Amino acid sequence: MVRKTGKVTLCTYNSTGLNQGRTDFIEYLISNRNPDLLLLQETWLLGSQLFKLSSLHPDYIAHGISGMNDREDLISGRRYGGLAILWRKSLAAKVKPLRTDNSRLCAVMLTLSGSNILLLNAYLPCDNYSSTMPDALYQAVLDDALRLWLESDADRLIFGGDL
């Protein structure tokens, strides 16, 4: 449901995984904040597990990407990364998931009142502690985000996530 004011509400949450406690909080967040769109960071899902995003809430549709390589036979250490954008089913005809070639960037195009809004969800917890040179990985994600925006027909850009 888009508010009668024509505004869209957006929430963001760094979930650090999708275990029972995290999914309970996502349910609470959706029930109490009632967002039209929800950005999730650090879902910690493999590509083969992205289907789980669609079961987070019955009133939402999800688009996600994995931060991990599915081809590894053994996942060792702590899982990491992964992004998702969830939107109300009532917005289904107005949202188009976009392909990104960067595992730290998830994107959708939202069309409202004839205006195209590019929504980017990023995972950028990288810092080389330099005051003059950005981290190469950080810069690559920013470059990809800028390229997506310039190549799109978006009138507006919303850039959020774990920055």
N, C-alpha and C positions, 0 to 999 in steps of 0.2 A: 504494500500500500504506500503510495507516494502521498505525502501530506497535502492537504487541500491548499496549503500556502505555495505549493509548487517546489518546496524544498525537499531534499533527500537527506536522510540521516545516515551517518556512517560511524561505525565503531571499529577499533583496531585492538588486537590482542596478541601478544607474544605468548603462545600456549606452551612452549617448551615440551612438546609431545602431545599426544591425544589419548592419554590414559583416562581411566574412569573419572578421576577428580577434575581433569581438564575439560572433558566433555560435559560434566555436570556444570562447570562454571560457564561454558559456552551456552548451554541451555538457560542458565540463570541470566546471562547477559542478554540473550535474545528476548527472553520473557520480560525482563525488567527495563531494558533500554529500547527495545522494539526497533532496532535499526533496519533500514532498507537494505544496507550493504554492510558486510562484516569482512574486515581484512584479518587474516590469520598469518602469523609468522611462526617458524620453527615447528611445523607439524610433525616432523621427523618420520614422514612416510616414504617408503620406496615407491617407485612409479607403479608397481603392481598393486599397491595398497591405496592408491588415490580414490578408488571407488568409495572408500569409507567416508570421504568428505560429504557425499550426498546423503548419508544417513545421520548427520549431526543434528538436523532438525527437519521435521516433515514439511515445513512451509518454505524451505530454502533450497536453492540449486547452487551447486558449487563448481568452481573451476580451480584446479590446483596443479602445482608442479612439485617434483621431488628435488631435493638437494643432494640426493645420494645416488650412487651408481647401482642399478639393479643387477648388473652383470657380475658383481662380486659374489663368489660362492659363500664367503663368510664375512659377515659384518662384524668387525671388532671395534671395541671402544664405544664411546657415546655416539648415538645418532645425532644428526645435525641437519639444519636447513629445512627447506620445504615451505611453500607458500600456498595460500588459498584465498580466493575471493568468493564469498557467499552472497546471494541476493534473493530477495523475496520472489516466490513463484509468480506473483502478480506482475513482476517486472520482466518476466521471461522473454517477451517479445521485444523488449527494449535493451537487452543486454546481449552482447556478442563477445564470447571469449576470443582472445587473440593469442597467437602462438608467439612465444619468445624463444630465442636461442640461448638464453642465459638462465641458469638454474637459480639465480638470485633475484629474478624479476618475473612477476605474474601480472597479466594485463587483461582488461576487458574494455569494450567500448559501450558506453551507456548513452542512449538517445532519448532525450526528454524535450518536449516542446520544440522539436525541430533542431535542437542543439546537440552536438556530439561531444561527449565528455570522455576523455581517455583517463581511465583509472589504473594507476600503477601501484603495485604492492611490492616493496623491496625488502631484502634481507641484507643489511650492510653493517654487520658488527665488526668491521675491519678497521684497524687504526695502526699506523706505523709510528705514531707519536711524533711526527714531523710537523713543524709549523709552516713549512714551505712546499713540501711535496706530498700530494695525496698518494695513498696506497694504490698500487697498480690495479688490484682487484676492485677496489672502490671506484676508481676512475673508469674502469671498463663497464661497470654496471651503470654509472651515470651516462656514459657515452651511448650505451644501448638504449637507455630510457630516452635520451634526447633523440636518437635515431627513430625510435618508435613514434614519438610525438611528431617529428618533422615529416615522417612518411604517412602519417594518419591524416584524416580529414577532421580532426578534433578541433572544436572551438575553444575548449577548456581542458586543463590538465589537473588531476588530483594525484599527488605523489605522496604516498604514505608507507608505513611499515616500520621495521626495526632499523632505524638510521643512526 
